[in-house]
Amino acid sequence: MSDERIRQLKADLLKALGQPTRLRILELLFDGERCVCEIFPAVGGEQSNISKHLAFLRSQGIVFAERRGMRVFYRLADQRIVRLLDDVEACVRGGLKAKANLVA
């Protein structure tokens, strides 16, 4: 795969992660799979909106969905997403600390 293609795929992944509702959904899945019936109330908002976010995350290969009877369960496709988002949070918190030190 070419460097340009890899770069584009990285950009696509970061775009998919760059939305607060999708981040909240992913955080719910950090500890394991969840039924969609648990995700809707935990995230809040309109069910149709949450469904669109789940479908988008699925289309990007970030989560897997599995139907069991009448329920649909979601789980992370790759646990490295947890580490990635933890690293992003550390960068954000470190950046905020650095900005606070500049202001002080």
VENLINZI-V430275 format. One record per residue. N is the residue number from 1. RES is the residue in three letters. OMEGA is omega as a letter, one per 30 degrees, with the letter a starting at -180 (NA if undefined). D_FIRST is the distance of its C-alpha to the first C-alpha in Angstrom with 2 decimals. Layout:
[[N,RES,OMEGA,D_FIRST] [N,RES,OMEGA,D_FIRST]]
This chain:
[[1,MET,a,0.00] [2,SER,l,3.80] [3,ASP,a,6.69] [4,GLU,l,8.36] [5,ARG,l,6.48] [6,ILE,l,6.88] [7,ARG,l,10.27] [8,GLN,l,11.17] [9,LEU,l,10.70] [10,LYS,l,12.79] [11,ALA,l,15.25] [12,ASP,l,15.60] [13,LEU,a,16.42] [14,LEU,l,18.87] [15,LYS,a,20.45] [16,ALA,a,21.01] [17,LEU,a,22.69] [18,GLY,l,24.65] [19,GLN,a,27.61] [20,PRO,a,30.68] [21,THR,l,31.38] [22,ARG,l,27.92] [23,LEU,l,28.22] [24,ARG,l,31.64] [25,ILE,a,30.37] [26,LEU,l,27.71] [27,GLU,l,30.44] [28,LEU,a,32.58] [29,LEU,a,29.98] [30,PHE,a,29.62] [31,ASP,l,32.42] [32,GLY,a,31.37] [33,GLU,l,31.39] [34,ARG,l,33.78] [35,CYS,l,35.48] [36,VAL,l,35.00] [37,CYS,l,38.78] [38,GLU,a,38.39] [39,ILE,a,35.58] [40,PHE,a,37.54] [41,PRO,a,40.61] [42,ALA,a,38.82] [43,VAL,a,36.68] [44,GLY,a,39.49] [45,GLY,a,39.31] [46,GLU,l,39.23] [47,GLN,a,37.96] [48,SER,l,36.25] [49,ASN,l,34.36] [50,ILE,l,33.25] [51,SER,l,32.21] [52,LYS,l,29.98] [53,HIS,l,28.31] [54,LEU,l,27.86] [55,ALA,l,26.41] [56,PHE,l,23.92] [57,LEU,l,22.88] [58,ARG,a,22.57] [59,SER,l,20.51] [60,GLN,l,17.99] [61,GLY,a,17.93] [62,ILE,l,19.90] [63,VAL,l,23.01] [64,PHE,l,24.13] [65,ALA,l,27.40] [66,GLU,l,29.82] [67,ARG,l,33.06] [68,ARG,a,36.09] [69,GLY,a,39.13] [70,MET,a,39.72] [71,ARG,l,37.47] [72,VAL,l,33.78] [73,PHE,l,32.28] [74,TYR,l,29.21] [75,ARG,l,27.30] [76,LEU,l,24.30] [77,ALA,a,21.14] [78,ASP,a,20.23] [79,GLN,l,23.01] [80,ARG,l,20.90] [81,ILE,l,21.64] [82,VAL,a,25.20] [83,ARG,l,24.43] [84,LEU,a,22.31] [85,LEU,l,25.23] [86,ASP,l,27.74] [87,ASP,l,26.11] [88,VAL,l,26.17] [89,GLU,l,29.82] [90,ALA,l,30.65] [91,CYS,a,29.25] [92,VAL,a,31.28] [93,ARG,l,34.37] [94,GLY,l,34.06] [95,GLY,l,33.66] [96,LEU,l,36.71] [97,LYS,l,38.67] [98,ALA,l,37.85] [99,LYS,l,38.89] [100,ALA,l,42.08] [101,ASN,l,42.91] [102,LEU,a,42.58] [103,VAL,a,44.95] [104,ALA,NA,47.46]]
